[in-house]
Amino acid sequence: MHIFAIANQKGGVGKTTTAVNLAAALAASGQRTLLVDLDPQGNATMGCGVEKRSLESSVYQVLLQLASLSDARVMSPSGRFDVLPANRDLAGAEVELVDLELREMRLKVALAAHQEDYDFVLIDCPPSLSMLTLNGLCAAHGVIIPMQCEYYALEGLSDLVNTIKKVHANLNRDLKIIGLLRVMYDPRNTLSTQVSAQLEQHFGDKVFKTLVPRNVRLAEAPSYGVPGVLFDKAAKGAQAYMAFAVEMIDRVNSWKEML
C-alpha cells in the first residue's frame, strides 16, 4: 500500500482537483484506491459524488477512534474507488486532538489496519499546517505537491519543503517529496514557462513530466459530483490526469524494482 499526501500550504492551487482526479484515474487503471478527505470543507468528498451532509460517520470519527475506517468509508458512486469522507465536524477535531495521546498518528494507525485493502491511498490535506495536515504527513510515505507556475507559488514552496523536512526529522522517517505536479499550466503565458523551467532546473526528476493545463471541464466537474477524468474523458485536463496516473504507477513500480 502506497500512501501519498497531496499537500501545499497555499490555497487554490488544485490540491483537491488533483486528489479526486488522480484517485479516479488510478481506479480506472485497475488500482485499488482510497481517497482520504482531511479538509473540513469536504470539497473532495463532494467532488467524488458523496453527500457530506448525510454521513453517518466520517474521517472525524475515525481520528477520534469513535468509528473504524471500515465503518466510515464509502464508495464513490461515479469513480469506483473508496472515500473516507469529511464534513464540518472535522473542524472540531483540531481542538479535540490536542490533548489526545499520539495525536499526530491517528490516521496512520487507522490506515495500518487496512494494509492489504488498497494499492494507493491519497490524502487531500487542508491548505495550512494544522493538526489535520500533520496527521496526513505522518501517515504518508511521500508528498505530491501540486503547484501553479507563478511567482508566489515558488515562495510558498520553500515553506512547504521546510515543513516536510521537519516532519521527516521528528515524526515520520519515511516521508519524502515524491514530486511536483505543475497544474493550471498555460503555455501561452511567459511566466508559466519560466517558472516551469526553474522548477525543472531546481528539482530535476522530482518534477513530474505530466503538465495539467487550465481546463474549464475540470472546473465544471465538481458541481456534478463526478471526477473530471470521468466527466469529460476527451478534455485535455482529463487526459493529463490519466497520464499522471500512469506516471505514478510507473514511478511506484520502478521503486519496487530497486528494492
N, C-alpha and C positions, 0 to 999 in steps of 0.2 A: 504494500500500500504506500503510495507516494502522496505526501501531504504538502500542499503549497498554499501559502498565504498570498493573497493579492492585495498589496498594500501601497499606499502613498499618502503622506501626511497632508498633501494638498487636495482640496475637494474639487469635484467636477472634472477629473482627468480620465474618466472612463473605467474606473475600477469595477463598478457593478456591471456595466455593459460587458467588460472583459470576463468577469466571473461567470455570468449567465451564459454567454455565448461560447466560452471555452468548455463549460460543463456540457452544453447541448452538443457541441461538435465532437467532444470526446465520446459521449454516449452514442452518437451517430456512427462513430468509428469502431463501435463494439467494446468500448471500455466501461467497466462498472464504475459509476461516478457518483459521488456525494458532493453537493454544494452546501456549505455551512454559511448562513447569513448572520454575521456578527454586528450588523448595523441596526440600531433601534428604529431607524426609518423603515426598515423592511422592504426596501426597493428591490433587492434581488429576489425576495420571496414573491412579490407581486409580479415581477418580470418573468417568473417561471410559471405564472398562472395559478399560484396558490393564494387563496383569500386569507390575508393575515388577520382579519377581524374575527374570523370564526375558528381560530385554532384552539384546540383543547389543551395542547401543551406545545412548547416551543424551545428554542435554544436557552431561553431564560431558565426554565425549569431544569434543563439538563445541567447548566452551570451551577445551579444551587443544589443539585443532586435530589431534586424533588420528582424527577422522571428520568427514565433511561433514554438513550438515543433511539432505541427500537420503538419506544412509545411515541417519541416526538417527531420522528422523520416521516415525511410524506413524499409521494411520487409526484413529480411534475406532470400535470395532465398532458402537456404537449411534448415534453422533452425526453421521456424515457430515462430519467435519472432521478436520484433521491435528493430531497431538500431537507435540511434541518432549518426550519423557518424561524423568522424573527418578527416581533411586533413591538409596540410601545412599551410593553412590560420590561423589555431589555434595558431601557433607560435606568430603571431602578437597580439593576444588577451592579452598576458601578459602585454604588454606595454599599450595597449589601455584601459584596465580595470582599471589601476592605478588611473586615475583621475575621474572615474565614481562613482556616488552615489551607496551605498550598493554593492560595487564591489564583496564582498565575497558571496553575497546572490543571485546572478543572476540565478544560476542553481536551487536553492531552489524555487525561485519564478516561474520559468518555469515549474517545476515538479508539483507545488501545483495545477495548473490548470487541471491536469490530474489524480487527486487523485483516481477517480473511474475506470480508464482505465486499471490499472495493479495490479497484486498481488505482483510482485517483480520488483524492479529497481536495476540494478547492475551498478556501476560506475567504469570504468577502469581508475585509476589515473596514471599520469606520475611518473617516479621514482625520484622525487625531491619535496621539499616543495616549491611549486610555487603558484601563484595566482590561477592556474587551480586546483591544488590539494586542495587548501583551499576551492574553490567552491564545490568540491566533498565532503569534510569533513563537510562543513556547511549544505549541503543538506541531508546528510545521517543520519540514525538512529543508524548505527553501522558500524564498520570496520571489514572486513575479511582480515587477514594478511597471505598471502602465504609465506612460507619460506622453504629454504633448510636446512637440518640438517647438518650444518657445522659451524665451529668456528666463521667465520666472520659474519654469519647471526645473531648470538647472540649479537654481537657488535652493529649491525645496529638496532636490535630490541629495545634496551633501548632508542635510539634516537627517534624512531617512537612512542613508548609509551609516552614519554615526550611531543612530538608534539600533540598527541591525547588529553592528559591531558590539555594542554594549550588551544586547540580549545574548549574543553568541558567547561573550566572555563570562557572563554571570548566570545565565539561566538555561541556555539551550546550545550545547556544543555542536549539535547537528546543523544549526541554522546557517544558511549561506544564501547569497544572492544567486538565483537561478538565471535571471536575465531581465533585460529591459525591453519592454514592448512599446514600440512607437505607435501611438494611436491618434485619431483625428488628423491624420497626415495630409497635407495639401502640397503636392509637388510644385504648384504654381507660385507658392509663397517662398520667397528667397530665404527668409529667416528659418522656415521649416527645414529647408535643405541644409542650411548652415549648421543648425543645432543638431540635426541628424548626423552630419559628418563629424561634428565634435564628439558626439556620443560614441560613434564607432572608433574614433581615434583614441578616446579616453578609456573605453571599457572593452574594446576588442570583441572577442567572440561571446562576451556576456550580452551583447545586443542581438536580439532575435532578428533573423533575416526578414521575417514577415513584417510588412508595414500595413497598418489598418487605416484606410482612408476615411476622411469625413464622409458620412453616408446618411442620407435622410431616412432610408428604410430601417437602418439600425435604430435610429432615434424614435421612429414611429412604433416599433415592435412592442415595447413595454406596455403601451396603452391597450394592447390587445392581449396581454398576458402570455405572449409567445416569444421565445428567444429569436433574435434577428436571423440566426442561421436557418431557422425553420420558417420564419415569417415570409421571407423572400429569398429563396436559395440562389437566385440568379444575381442578386445585388452584390456589388463589389465588396461591401463590408462583410457580408455573409461569407463570401468566398475567401476573404482574408482570414476570418476566424477559423474556417475549415482548414486552411493551410497552416495556421498557427497550431491547431490540434495535432496535425501530422508532425510538425516540427517538435512539439513537446514529446510526443510518443517516441520519435527518433532519438531525441536527447536522452530520455529515460532508458531506452534500450541500449544506447551507447555506454551509459554508466554501468549497466548490468554486465556488459562485455568486459569492462575494465576491472570488475571485481574478481 
